[in-house]
Amino acid sequence: MADNTVTVREARAHLAEHINRAEEGTPTVITRNGAPVAAVVPIADFEALEEAADVMLAREAEAVLADGGPTVAMAELLADLFSERGEGAA
Protein backbone atom coordinates (compact mmCIF):
# COMPACT_ATOMS: atom_id res chain seq x y z
CA MET A 1 0.00 0.00 0.00
CA ALA A 2 1.05 3.60 -0.47
CA ASP A 3 2.90 5.42 2.30
CA ASN A 4 -0.20 7.48 3.02
CA THR A 5 -2.47 4.46 3.55
CA VAL A 6 -2.79 2.66 6.89
CA THR A 7 -5.11 0.18 8.55
CA VAL A 8 -7.50 1.22 11.29
CA ARG A 9 -5.23 -0.49 13.82
CA GLU A 10 -2.17 1.41 12.56
CA ALA A 11 -4.07 4.70 12.52
CA ARG A 12 -5.24 4.15 16.08
CA ALA A 13 -1.72 3.35 17.27
CA HIS A 14 -0.15 6.38 15.54
CA LEU A 15 -2.98 8.93 15.41
CA ALA A 16 -0.81 11.85 16.52
CA GLU A 17 1.64 11.12 13.69
CA HIS A 18 -1.15 11.14 11.11
CA ILE A 19 -2.53 14.37 12.53
CA ASN A 20 0.93 15.93 12.27
CA ARG A 21 1.18 14.76 8.64
CA ALA A 22 -2.21 16.31 7.91
CA GLU A 23 -1.05 19.59 9.43
CA GLU A 24 1.92 19.45 7.06
CA GLY A 25 -0.43 18.91 4.09
CA THR A 26 -0.29 15.14 3.66
CA PRO A 27 -3.56 13.18 3.95
CA THR A 28 -3.68 9.63 5.32
CA VAL A 29 -6.22 7.13 4.00
CA ILE A 30 -7.46 4.60 6.56
CA THR A 31 -8.52 1.14 5.44
CA ARG A 32 -10.57 -1.64 6.98
CA ASN A 33 -10.25 -5.10 5.48
CA GLY A 34 -8.30 -3.55 2.60
CA ALA A 35 -11.00 -1.04 1.65
CA PRO A 36 -10.64 2.72 2.21
CA VAL A 37 -13.12 3.88 4.87
CA ALA A 38 -11.85 7.24 6.17
CA ALA A 39 -9.13 9.84 5.85
CA VAL A 40 -7.21 12.24 8.05
CA VAL A 41 -6.84 15.33 5.89
CA PRO A 42 -5.54 18.86 6.28
CA ILE A 43 -8.31 21.08 7.64
CA ALA A 44 -7.99 23.39 4.60
CA ASP A 45 -8.82 20.43 2.34
CA PHE A 46 -11.82 19.50 4.48
CA GLU A 47 -13.10 23.08 4.51
CA ALA A 48 -12.66 23.32 0.72
CA LEU A 49 -14.65 20.11 0.30
CA GLU A 50 -17.47 21.43 2.50
CA GLU A 51 -17.52 24.72 0.58
CA ALA A 52 -17.61 22.90 -2.77
CA ALA A 53 -20.52 20.76 -1.55
CA ASP A 54 -22.39 23.90 -0.43
CA VAL A 55 -21.83 25.53 -3.84
CA MET A 56 -23.01 22.38 -5.63
CA LEU A 57 -26.18 22.16 -3.54
CA ALA A 58 -26.91 25.86 -4.09
CA ARG A 59 -26.52 25.42 -7.86
CA GLU A 60 -28.84 22.43 -7.81
CA ALA A 61 -31.43 24.42 -5.85
CA GLU A 62 -31.12 27.35 -8.27
CA ALA A 63 -31.63 24.98 -11.21
CA VAL A 64 -34.78 23.52 -9.64
CA LEU A 65 -36.16 27.02 -9.06
CA ALA A 66 -35.24 28.11 -12.60
CA ASP A 67 -37.16 25.12 -13.98
CA GLY A 68 -40.22 26.13 -11.96
CA GLY A 69 -39.68 23.36 -9.44
CA PRO A 70 -41.53 23.22 -6.14
CA THR A 71 -40.65 25.35 -3.15
CA VAL A 72 -41.25 24.51 0.49
CA ALA A 73 -42.03 26.89 3.33
CA MET A 74 -39.61 26.78 6.26
CA ALA A 75 -42.42 25.78 8.64
CA GLU A 76 -43.29 22.83 6.41
CA LEU A 77 -39.65 21.80 6.14
CA LEU A 78 -39.20 21.90 9.92
CA ALA A 79 -42.43 19.99 10.51
CA ASP A 80 -41.28 17.26 8.13
CA LEU A 81 -37.84 17.15 9.72
CA PHE A 82 -39.16 16.76 13.25
CA SER A 83 -41.80 14.21 12.26
CA GLU A 84 -39.04 12.08 10.66
CA ARG A 85 -36.94 12.29 13.83
CA GLY A 86 -39.91 11.25 15.94
CA GLU A 87 -40.51 8.15 13.81
CA GLY A 88 -36.89 6.98 14.06
CA ALA A 89 -36.63 7.62 17.80
CA ALA A 90 -39.26 5.07 18.80
C-alpha positions in Angstrom: 0.0 0.0 0.0 1.0 3.6 -0.5 2.9 5.4 2.3 -0.2 7.5 3.0 -2.5 4.5 3.5 -2.8 2.7 6.9 -5.1 0.2 8.5 -7.5 1.2 11.3 -5.2 -0.5 13.8 -2.2 1.4 12.6 -4.1 4.7 12.5 -5.2 4.2 16.1 -1.7 3.4 17.3 -0.2 6.4 15.5 -3.0 8.9 15.4 -0.8 11.8 16.5 1.6 11.1 13.7 -1.1 11.1 11.1 -2.5 14.4 12.5 0.9 15.9 12.3 1.2 14.8 8.6 -2.2 16.3 7.9 -1.0 19.6 9.4 1.9 19.4 7.1 -0.4 18.9 4.1 -0.3 15.1 3.7 -3.6 13.2 3.9 -3.7 9.6 5.3 -6.2 7.1 4.0 -7.5 4.6 6.6 -8.5 1.1 5.4 -10.6 -1.6 7.0 -10.3 -5.1 5.5 -8.3 -3.6 2.6 -11.0 -1.0 1.6 -10.6 2.7 2.2 -13.1 3.9 4.9 -11.8 7.2 6.2 -9.1 9.8 5.8 -7.2 12.2 8.1 -6.8 15.3 5.9 -5.5 18.9 6.3 -8.3 21.1 7.6 -8.0 23.4 4.6 -8.8 20.4 2.3 -11.8 19.5 4.5 -13.1 23.1 4.5 -12.7 23.3 0.7 -14.7 20.1 0.3 -17.5 21.4 2.5 -17.5 24.7 0.6 -17.6 22.9 -2.8 -20.5 20.8 -1.5 -22.4 23.9 -0.4 -21.8 25.5 -3.8 -23.0 22.4 -5.6 -26.2 22.2 -3.5 -26.9 25.9 -4.1 -26.5 25.4 -7.9 -28.8 22.4 -7.8 -31.4 24.4 -5.9 -31.1 27.3 -8.3 -31.6 25.0 -11.2 -34.8 23.5 -9.6 -36.2 27.0 -9.1 -35.2 28.1 -12.6 -37.2 25.1 -14.0 -40.2 26.1 -12.0 -39.7 23.4 -9.4 -41.5 23.2 -6.1 -40.7 25.3 -3.2 -41.3 24.5 0.5 -42.0 26.9 3.3 -39.6 26.8 6.3 -42.4 25.8 8.6 -43.3 22.8 6.4 -39.7 21.8 6.1 -39.2 21.9 9.9 -42.4 20.0 10.5 -41.3 17.3 8.1 -37.8 17.2 9.7 -39.2 16.8 13.2 -41.8 14.2 12.3 -39.0 12.1 10.7 -36.9 12.3 13.8 -39.9 11.3 15.9 -40.5 8.2 13.8 -36.9 7.0 14.1 -36.6 7.6 17.8 -39.3 5.1 18.8 
